[in-house]
Amino acid sequence: MKRGATAGRLLTAATTLTVLAGTIAATVGPATAAPTPAPPSALAAAVNAADAAAAAGLDALAKGPDETYERTNVTPWVGGLYSVAYERSYKGLPVVGGDAVVLADSQGKVRGLQAAASGRIGGATTARISAQKA
Protein backbone atom coordinates (compact mmCIF):
# COMPACT_ATOMS: atom_id res chain seq x y z
CA MET A 1 0.00 0.00 0.00
CA LYS A 2 2.85 2.30 0.77
CA ARG A 3 4.31 1.76 -2.68
CA GLY A 4 1.01 2.62 -4.42
CA ALA A 5 0.62 5.82 -2.40
CA THR A 6 4.11 6.99 -3.44
CA ALA A 7 3.38 6.24 -7.09
CA GLY A 8 0.12 8.18 -6.80
CA ARG A 9 1.91 11.19 -5.35
CA LEU A 10 4.50 11.10 -8.12
CA LEU A 11 1.75 10.92 -10.72
CA THR A 12 -0.02 13.88 -9.08
CA ALA A 13 3.22 15.90 -8.96
CA ALA A 14 3.99 15.09 -12.61
CA THR A 15 0.47 16.09 -13.67
CA THR A 16 0.71 19.36 -11.73
CA LEU A 17 4.05 20.22 -13.35
CA THR A 18 2.65 19.46 -16.80
CA VAL A 19 -0.35 21.71 -16.22
CA LEU A 20 1.90 24.51 -14.93
CA ALA A 21 4.21 24.20 -17.93
CA GLY A 22 1.22 24.40 -20.26
CA THR A 23 -0.11 27.46 -18.44
CA ILE A 24 3.23 29.23 -18.68
CA ALA A 25 3.55 28.38 -22.38
CA ALA A 26 0.03 29.68 -23.04
CA THR A 27 0.77 32.89 -21.14
CA VAL A 28 3.96 33.56 -23.05
CA GLY A 29 2.36 32.45 -26.30
CA PRO A 30 3.90 31.69 -29.65
CA ALA A 31 6.01 34.18 -31.55
CA THR A 32 3.94 36.66 -33.51
CA ALA A 33 4.56 38.18 -36.92
CA ALA A 34 4.79 41.69 -35.46
CA PRO A 35 8.26 43.25 -35.79
CA THR A 36 10.32 43.24 -32.65
CA PRO A 37 11.77 46.56 -31.56
CA ALA A 38 15.49 47.07 -31.92
CA PRO A 39 17.59 46.59 -28.82
CA PRO A 40 17.99 49.72 -26.70
CA SER A 41 21.61 50.08 -27.75
CA ALA A 42 20.61 50.50 -31.43
CA LEU A 43 18.04 53.16 -30.53
CA ALA A 44 20.53 54.92 -28.26
CA ALA A 45 23.21 54.92 -30.98
CA ALA A 46 20.84 56.49 -33.50
CA VAL A 47 19.47 59.10 -31.09
CA ASN A 48 22.95 60.04 -29.85
CA ALA A 49 24.16 60.55 -33.43
CA ALA A 50 21.11 62.63 -34.30
CA ASP A 51 21.43 64.75 -31.14
CA ALA A 52 25.11 65.39 -31.88
CA ALA A 53 24.27 66.50 -35.45
CA ALA A 54 21.53 68.84 -34.19
CA ALA A 55 23.77 70.30 -31.46
CA ALA A 56 26.60 70.90 -33.92
CA GLY A 57 24.30 72.51 -36.50
CA LEU A 58 25.60 70.32 -39.31
CA ASP A 59 24.76 71.15 -42.94
CA ALA A 60 20.98 71.67 -43.25
CA LEU A 61 20.77 72.23 -39.49
CA ALA A 62 22.97 75.36 -39.53
CA LYS A 63 22.23 77.53 -36.56
CA GLY A 64 23.52 80.57 -34.74
CA PRO A 65 24.81 80.72 -31.17
CA ASP A 66 21.38 81.71 -29.78
CA GLU A 67 19.55 78.85 -31.51
CA THR A 68 18.86 75.35 -30.23
CA TYR A 69 17.13 72.21 -31.44
CA GLU A 70 15.02 70.23 -28.97
CA ARG A 71 14.22 66.60 -29.74
CA THR A 72 10.47 66.02 -29.90
CA ASN A 73 9.98 62.57 -31.39
CA VAL A 74 11.83 59.40 -32.43
CA THR A 75 10.25 57.12 -35.01
CA PRO A 76 11.76 53.70 -35.85
CA TRP A 77 11.85 52.81 -39.55
CA VAL A 78 12.86 49.72 -41.49
CA GLY A 79 16.41 48.50 -41.75
CA GLY A 80 17.57 49.90 -38.41
CA LEU A 81 16.86 53.52 -39.37
CA TYR A 82 15.39 56.09 -37.00
CA SER A 83 13.76 59.42 -37.83
CA VAL A 84 14.51 61.93 -35.06
CA ALA A 85 12.43 65.14 -35.10
CA TYR A 86 13.45 68.48 -33.57
CA GLU A 87 11.88 71.88 -32.92
CA ARG A 88 14.06 74.96 -33.29
CA SER A 89 14.15 77.91 -30.89
CA TYR A 90 15.89 81.28 -30.94
CA LYS A 91 16.80 82.83 -27.58
CA GLY A 92 14.28 80.52 -25.96
CA LEU A 93 11.44 81.45 -28.33
CA PRO A 94 10.00 78.79 -30.64
CA VAL A 95 10.71 79.29 -34.34
CA VAL A 96 7.54 78.72 -36.36
CA GLY A 97 8.49 76.50 -39.28
CA GLY A 98 11.82 75.71 -37.66
CA ASP A 99 11.35 71.96 -37.37
CA ALA A 100 14.06 69.58 -38.51
CA VAL A 101 14.55 65.84 -38.97
CA VAL A 102 17.68 63.72 -38.72
CA LEU A 103 17.74 60.21 -40.16
CA ALA A 104 20.24 58.03 -38.29
CA ASP A 105 20.94 54.31 -38.25
CA SER A 106 21.38 51.77 -35.47
CA GLN A 107 25.16 51.98 -35.87
CA GLY A 108 25.18 55.66 -34.88
CA LYS A 109 25.70 57.08 -38.38
CA VAL A 110 23.73 60.08 -39.65
CA ARG A 111 22.16 59.22 -43.01
CA GLY A 112 20.29 62.43 -43.77
CA LEU A 113 19.39 65.89 -42.48
CA GLN A 114 16.45 68.10 -43.37
CA ALA A 115 15.34 71.42 -41.90
CA ALA A 116 12.30 73.50 -42.78
CA ALA A 117 14.22 76.76 -42.35
CA SER A 118 17.73 77.10 -43.70
CA GLY A 119 20.41 79.39 -42.36
CA ARG A 120 20.74 81.29 -39.15
CA ILE A 121 17.94 83.24 -37.55
CA GLY A 122 18.39 86.66 -36.04
CA GLY A 123 16.46 89.64 -34.85
CA ALA A 124 15.27 91.42 -31.77
CA THR A 125 13.37 89.50 -29.13
CA THR A 126 12.20 92.43 -27.05
CA ALA A 127 8.73 93.89 -27.55
CA ARG A 128 8.48 97.25 -29.32
CA ILE A 129 5.14 98.10 -27.72
CA SER A 130 3.84 97.55 -24.22
CA ALA A 131 1.48 94.75 -23.26
CA GLN A 132 -1.25 97.33 -22.62
CA LYS A 133 -1.02 98.72 -26.14
CA ALA A 134 -0.93 95.26 -27.63
C-alpha positions, 0 to 999 in steps of 0.5 A: 500500500505504501508503494502505491501511495508513493506512485500516486503522489508522483503521478499527481506531482507530474500532472501538476508540473505538466499543467503549470508548464502548459499554463506558462507556455500559453501565457507567453504564447507563440512568436507573432509576426509583429516586428520586434523593436530594436535593442535599446543600444541601437536606438541609443546609438541612432538618437545620440548621433542625431542629437550630436548632429543637431547640437553641432548645427551640421549642414541643413541644421545650420544655426547661430549661437542663440539657436537650439534644437530640442528633440520632440519625437523618435520614429523607428523605420525599417532596416535599423533607421530612426527618424529623429524630429526636432523643434528649433528655438531662438533665444528661448522662443519657438521658431515657427516653421523651424522643425528639422529631422535627422535620419540616423541608423542603429550603428550611430551614423547620420544618413540624412538631415532636413530642416524646414528653415535654412540658415541662421535666424536673427532679430530682436526679441524684445517687444516694441510696444507695451502689453497694454497697447498690444 
